[in-house]
Amino acid sequence: MKGTVGLRSSVEPRRLGPAAVVAALILAGCAGGGDDVEQPTAATAPSTTATTSSTPSAADTTNSTSQAPATTAAVRTTTTTTAQVPSTTTTSEAPRPEASTLERLLELDRPLVIAHAGGDQDYPHSTIYAYAQAAAAGSDILELDVQLTADGVLIVQHDDTVDRTTEATGRVDELTLSEIKALDNAYWFLPGRWGDQTQPADEYVFRGVRTGAVAPPPGFGPDDFSVATFREVAERFPHHVLDVEIKLQSGSDGEPDPRTGLAAAEVLAAEIADLGRERSVIVASFNGETLAAVNELAPGVATSPGLDAMLAWFLSGEPLDSRHRVLQVPLIFEGVEVVTPELTERIHDEGRHVWVWLSGADVTETAEFYADLLERGVDGLIAGRPAEAVAATSK
């Protein structure tokens, strides 16, 4: 998921010159980096220490390269709920998009809808259930963040801890796949309020589906509310292009560690090759070293530029790599309008495409909101509400 950005209704965005726009891109984490929303103060809840474990399916363990020592995740007290869940489209097989390669999608004479974490404003962040709903709504592309578990498996996960979406606490790189798979990835889901842990228990409408305490929506099962692996998403949605952001995990100093991006890039490149997904994946990261590794290990895979490349391109006219077919940028950051007509025109003049991402508690994503973005000339909407985005692009 992309970095912090919001369209603030109380602030009139201001347009700045090229240097200021680049500064905004850097601060926002263009093509990666950063948290999407400031995490609200979590409601105080008693916690116990327990070892989370389960027997993963074959799909879960296919790419586990080594078995790390068992680790322990702190698990919060679980409260079940029978609250009504959001509208669900039941589908046994994801509908096929209009095109199944990035090249073909970019050739379509219309804007594209890229489902942000599966549509995190409407459905539990990065779950198979969310991606299924996004596909059913007509999304062209599925967006996902990836990083490695303690035993070297590439999972779909934004934060480098499991704290924000599950009942447990702990670092992703200190938990094995089986431990992470046992968790309820929809534990803290609230429509339109990702990461809000301050509400009454019955507001968390999918809590308990993963554990079997609550019946799943028709056509789905408990596993569809777990933390997914990259391979699971790629195999479950074989005809959808995937927009994959490699996340850097924090080092001992609390700062993003580039070595974790390089390790994830190596695993991702191998999985893309094994799945034959070279033409249907685009990779993003704010870290240039990570993208360079992807370009070396998977030269046929498209990438979006990182921060340094964007800065050199914008300020000095340095050419971008030909594999950078798409630039992924925020709409607004701290009141600064990043996507200006000048920026969009320059990108188009180079034969490239611009996809706009947005997130934050102060953004209300509606069809009208998306329509306004399309009037700015953008080529893709990285949308938290894919059905609304599809409605906007269909007009």
N, C-alpha and C positions, 0 to 999 in steps of 0.2 A: 504494500500500500504506500502511496506517496506521502509526502510530508505535510506539515501543518499548513492549512490555508483555509480561508473562509471569505465568503462574500458578505460583508458586514452591511446590513441594511441601514445602519445609523451613520456610516462613514461613506462619503463620496470618494470613490477611488481617484487617485491622482496619477497622471501619466508623467513618467520621468524619462530622461534621456537614456541612451544605451548603457552607460556605465552603471547608472542606478538600477536599471532593469536587471543587469547581470548580477549586481549585488543582491537584489531581491531573489533571484534564482538560486544563488548560493545559499542564502539564509534559509530559503524554503526547502532546499534539498531537491533540485531539479532532477528528474528521472530517478528518484529514490530518496533515501535518507530521511530521518526525522520521524517524530511521532505524529499521528494524524490529529489527535485532539489532546488537550491537556487532560490527564486522567483525573476525574473527580476524586475527592477524598472518599475512600472506601468506607462503607458502613462497618462499624466495629463488630466483629464476629469472633466467637471463640474458635480456636483452631487446635487440631490434634495432629500428632505426627503418625503417619502410617505409610506403609510401603504400598504404592499403587502397582498393580500387576494385572495382566490378562494374557490370554493366549491369542496372539495376533494371527490374522489370516495369512494365507500364502502371499497375497498381494502386499501385506505389510512387511514381510520379512524378505522379499525377493532381493532387495538391494542392501541388506544389512551386511556390512563388510567385516564387522568384528563385534564381539559381545563385550561391552564394557561392564565393569563391576556394578552390581546392583546399587542403585541410588535411592534415596528416600525423599519423597515429596511431602510437604506439609499440606494436609487436606483440610479445607474449611468444613464446618458443620453444614450438612446438606438439608435443605427444606424442600419438600415436594410441593407441586402446585398443579391445579387442574384448570388454570385460567385458559380462556379461549385463545387459540393461536391465530396468527395472521393467515390471510387467505393462501391456500396452497393449491398449486396445479399438480395433479397426480399424473405422473408419466413413467412408464417402464423403460422408455428409451428416449434420450434427449433428441429433440428435433434437429435436423441438419441445418446449419446456417447456409446462406446463399453461396458462400465460398469457403474452402477449407485450407487455403494457404494464404500466407500474408500477401504475397504478390497479387493473387487474384482479388483479395479484399481491397487492396489499395487501388486496383483498377476500376472498382465499382464507382459509378457516378453518383455517389451519395455519402453522407457522413456515416461513420461507424459507431456502434455502441459497444463499449468495452465495460463489462460488468466488474465493478470495483469490489474485489474480495467476494465476488458472487452476489453483490448487491447488499452491502453491509448496512444500509439504512433501513432495509426491509426484512432482512433475514440474517441468521447468525453468521458472523464473520468467518469466511474461509471454510465453511463446512460443505460437504458434498450436497447436502440439502439445499444450501444457498445457490450453489452453482447449477443445480438442476432447475431451480426456479428461474434463474437468470437465463438459462438456455431455453426454457419453455416460453419465456417472455419475448424471445427473438433476438437475444444478444448475439453479436457477431464474434466477439472475443471475450475470453475469461481472463481476468487479471488476478495474479496471485503473488504472494511473497514467499520466499523459501529460505531455509537455513537448515543446518545439520543438527541431529540429535547426538547424544553422547556416543552412540554406537554407529555413527556415520551415515544415518539415513536422512535423505532430503525430505523434509516435511513442509507443508503449507502453513506458515506461521509468521505473523508480523513482528510481535515483540520477542525479545530474547529471553523472556520469562513467560510462564504460563499463567501468571497472576491475573491478567486483565479479562480473560474469557472463561477460565475454568474454575472449579472449586478448590484447586490446589495452588501452592506457591512453589516456585523453584525455577532455576535456570534451565533453558532448553538443552544447553550443551552439557548439563550434568544429569540429564534424565534419558533413559533408554527409550526406544520406540515403544516397547510394550507398556512401559509406565505411562508414557504420554497418551497412547491410544486408549487407555482405560479411563481417561478423564472426560468430563462433560464439557465439550467445547461451546455449548450454548448456555452454560450456567448463568452468565451475567447478561444475556441478550435482552435488550430493550429496543423496540423499533425506533429508529432515528436517534438513538442515544448510546452509541457504542462506548463501552468502558465505564458507564455510570453504575456504580455499585452502592448507591445510596438509597434505593427505593425499597418498598416493602417486598417481601419474598414473592407474593402472588403476582407481582408485575413482570417477573421473569418467565415469560410464557412458554419457553421450551425447556425449562429446568426439569431435569429428571428423565427426559426422553432417552438420553444416552444410557442411563443406568437401568432402564426398564421400569422405573417407578411411575412413569407417565406414558400413556399410549402414544406412539408416533403418529404423525399425519398419514393419511391413507397413501399407500404406495411407497412408504419409506420405512426404514428400520433404525434401531438405535445406533448402528455404526455410521449412519449418515450424519450424525451429530457429534462425531469424534473429531480429533485433529487428523486431517487427511495427509497422506504422503503425496509427493509430486506425481509419482507413478499412478496412484489411484485416480487422481484428477485427469491425467493424460489419457489413461485407458478408459475411464468412464465417459469422457467426452472426446472421442477420437477425431471428430470432424470440426472441432472448434480450435481456432488459433489461440495460443496461450501467450499472454503478456506477463513475463516472469521477472520479478525484481529480486535480485539476490541481496539479502540483508546481511549486514555486518553484525556480528555478535560482540558484546563488550568484553574487553580484556580485564585483567586484574586491577587496572587503574580506572576502570569505569568508562574508558573511551572506546569507540569502535575499533576493533582489531582487524586490520586488512588481511591478516593471515586466515581469518575465518571466511572471508569472502573468496579467497583463492581456493580454499578447500571445498567450499560449496560449488564454485565454478567447475572444478574438476569432476565432481559427482554429477552435476547437472549436464555437462557436456557428454559424459558417458551415457546418461540415461536418455538424452535426446537422440543420440546415435542408435542406441539399442531399440528405441521405440520408432525409429525412422521419422522423427519429428523435425528434421532440419528446416523444412520449409513452412512449418506451422507453429514456430515459436519465435518470439522476439524477446530479447533479454535486456533488462535495464539494471543499473546500479549507480549510485552517486559516486562510487569509488572507481577511478580510472584503471587501477591495477586489476581489479576484478574483471572489468570489461575487456581489458587487454588479454587476460587469461582465456576468457570465453572466445575471443576472436582467434586466438592461437589454437585452442583445443577444438573449436567448432567453427571453422572459417566459413561454412555455408549458412550460419545462423545470423539473422539480422540482430542488430543491437541499437539501442538509443544511447546518445552520448552522455558521459558523466560530467561532473562539474568543471574540471579543468579544461576539457575539450570545448564545452559550451562557452567558457570564459574567453578562451583563445579565439574561437570563432566569432564571438560577438564583438569583442573589442579590437582584435588585430586582423580579422579576416582570415585566420588560419583555416584551411580546408578541413572539413569533417570527413571521417572515414566513409567510404561509399556504402558500407553496411549500415550506416546510420540513416535509414530511410525515414524514420519517424523521430521527431523531437517531442518529448513528453514534458509539459511545463504546467506550472500552476497558473490559475486565472488571476488570483489576487493574493498578495501576501502583505500583511500589516498595512492594509490600506493602499498598497502600491499595485497599480494595474500592470501586470506582467504581459498579458496577451493583448498587445496593441495591434492596430492595423498595420503598422510598420513592420512589426516582428512577423506577423503572419505572412505579409507580402514577401518579405525576404526569404522566409522558409520556402514558400511556394516557388519563388523565382529560382531556387536551387533544385527544384524538382522533388522536394521533401514534403512530408506531411506533418501536421501538428495535432497532437492529442492533448486535451486539457483535463487535468485532474483537479479535484476539489474535495475538501472534507472539512469537518469541524462542526461543533455543536451549533454554530450560528448560521449554518447553511440549511435552507429548506429547498430540497431538490424536487422540483415539479416540472411538468411538461413545459410550462411557460418559462421557467428558469432556463431549462435546456435550450428552448427555442431562441432565447436571447443570446446564448453562447454561440449557437449556429449562425446567427446574424453577424457575428464577428469573423466568420470565415474559417472556423476551426474544422478539422477533418474527422475528429473523433472525440467522443464524450466518455471519459472514464467515470462511469456513473454509479452512485450508490443506490439508485432506484432505476434499474434497467427498464422496467416496463414503462415508466414515465419517459425515459430517454427514447425508447423505441417509438412511443406515441409522438414525440416531438420530431423525430427524424422522418416520420411517415407522412407528415403534412406537406 
